[in-house]
Amino acid sequence: MKAYLGVDIGSISTNIAIISEDAEVIESLYIRTLGQPIKAVQDGLRKISGMLTNNVEIIGVGTTGSARRLIGVMLNADLIKNEIIAHAVGAIHFYPDVQTVLEIGGQDSKIIIIRQGIVTDFAMNTVCAAGTGSFLDHQAQRLNIPIEEFGDFALRANSKVNIAGRCTVFAESDMIHKAQLGVGISEIINGLCEAIVRNYLNNVGKGKEILPPVIFQGGVAANKGVKRAFEKELGYEVIVPKYYDVMGAIGVAILAREEVKGKNTNFPGFEVSDIEFRTRSFECGGCPNNCEVIETLRENKVIDRYGDRCGKWEVL
Amino acid sequence: MATKIGIPRVLLYYKFFSFWKVFFEELRLEVVPSDETNREILKDSVNISVDEVCVPVKLIYGHTLNLRDKVDFLFIPRVISTEKRFTNCPKLLGLPDMVKESIDHLPTIIDTTIDYNRESLYKSMFKLGLRFTKNPFKINRAFEQAKRSSENHKGMEKTKLLNNNQQEGIKIAVLGHPYNIYDRFINGDLLQRLKRLNINVVTMDMVSKKILNRSIDSISRWIYWNYEREIYNSFYYFIKKVDGVINVISFSCGPDSLVGELLLRDAKRYEFPFLQLVIDEHTSETGIVTRLEAFVDMIKRKHKQRK
């Protein structure tokens, strides 16, 4: 069977999707990046190739996410695409009439406005990452609650508590303050979910026309409390798709399918997991900019260089 | 050895440099612009400056330091207005004082006031010229030459940009203060990146003065900040001629944030592709790259599906 591979490497999670020629999801995988994107992708590919039946042949590869270039070079990807388009394409694939995509990931959040199957507008969080997945993670850890159960706690809340969500530093001290006053943990978590939604709509969603169907994807979509808070705030049903946590990977796999039409893939195969890749960086020192240049090495041979402003290191 | 006059490569440098350069050279001065913004200049700027101002204003400090030991004079004019009835941002008005109060051992600062509401540019420049020569004819000549050169310069920029553009392909207008769109360091090399994505770029330099200065009927009060009014008018000029508009604004710039909001709303009303890029000293290149790529992809995919 011929298939396409999509890899979305974010700050917190690495997501891999393998789709068929008809864009059916064959397998998908969501693992933590743990600060080591190369290792995460190699581990992930090893794992997912073990899940596949023997006759699957990868004929196209796409990468997206904040480490898309690094991993794109490593996998010899046919396509390297930004995560906004990847997420939009993923959402449109499952819900052709989607008009709004809310996406909250580990470190960033975005909103994508779609009309008649075309992206017409988008926004990403700017200077501040308040209310994204890593903050929720941190709070779950602090409260000693598994992140998977965070949403259920929120749903059990009986009364409304206001948490200041503008900034995570204030949100945390507000949560602590409310706890010291004796407010229940469910109420506090629910307050936090509502604060995150408020903050998202006021920052990322500011001035955007949010129309249904609204799709909510990204890791945070697992949190039922945040989903319910969105529904309350927007007044529409918010749909969390089945593959909510790997939509970017699916999207970029679909884009790879468009890209390779009639061409052969450059993907070296799953054996790429056993090849040694590493990166190193140095300060150029050629001018006062002191650009930090990053090199990617495949078995001690430099295969990519970037980070320099003038482009003099780009020639390998 | 000729007397050297330094001009920091910040703010209105990006609008008036060719005028200033010719004027001073005609008066037999050697004009030394500071280096292009680099990491060291930015670091110095952020260290010296107060936090509240926008990054282009902060940069005056680093660029001043960059010139301090190389020149006899520093030209930091107090540009209050360059268009009758309109005014500039208060930080431009206080620029020479801000520098004098913050950096020691400076060369003599030439802080000529330029205010079209009170006197003509000719008069201001004439007074400035008297500091370097007693010959009024020489100043006259310098002024005329400078004026001619800056007009030529504008024409040249325009042809340069147009020649770079292919006939086919997507056209994007980049709006914003010249110091935001032409300082490659603080905007993450925006124009070059767009060109690498095969985009035809147009800027406000290609809009005639008549259009930049026309009155705005759609809002009840006029925009009395000179450059923001130009940005607003350019937006309406470009909206029917290009495939998308990118507006570059500096974080914590008051006028920009106001006009930016107006444009955001209008772009939405016209369903016109519009991207607002906010830059400050923390702006990461990744953030700019992702947004640019997504914006360009959005337009490209739209075109493809229409076909």
Interface residues (C-beta under 8 A of the other chain):
Chain A: S66 K81 N82 E83 I84 I85 G117 I118 V119 T120 D121 F122 M124 T126 V127 G207 E209 C287 P288 N289 N290 R309
Chain B: D35 N38 R39 E40 I41 R184 F185 D189 F251 L264 R265 K268 E271 P273 F274 V278 D280 H282 T286 G287 V289 T290 R291 E293 A294 F295 D297 M298 R301 K302 Q305
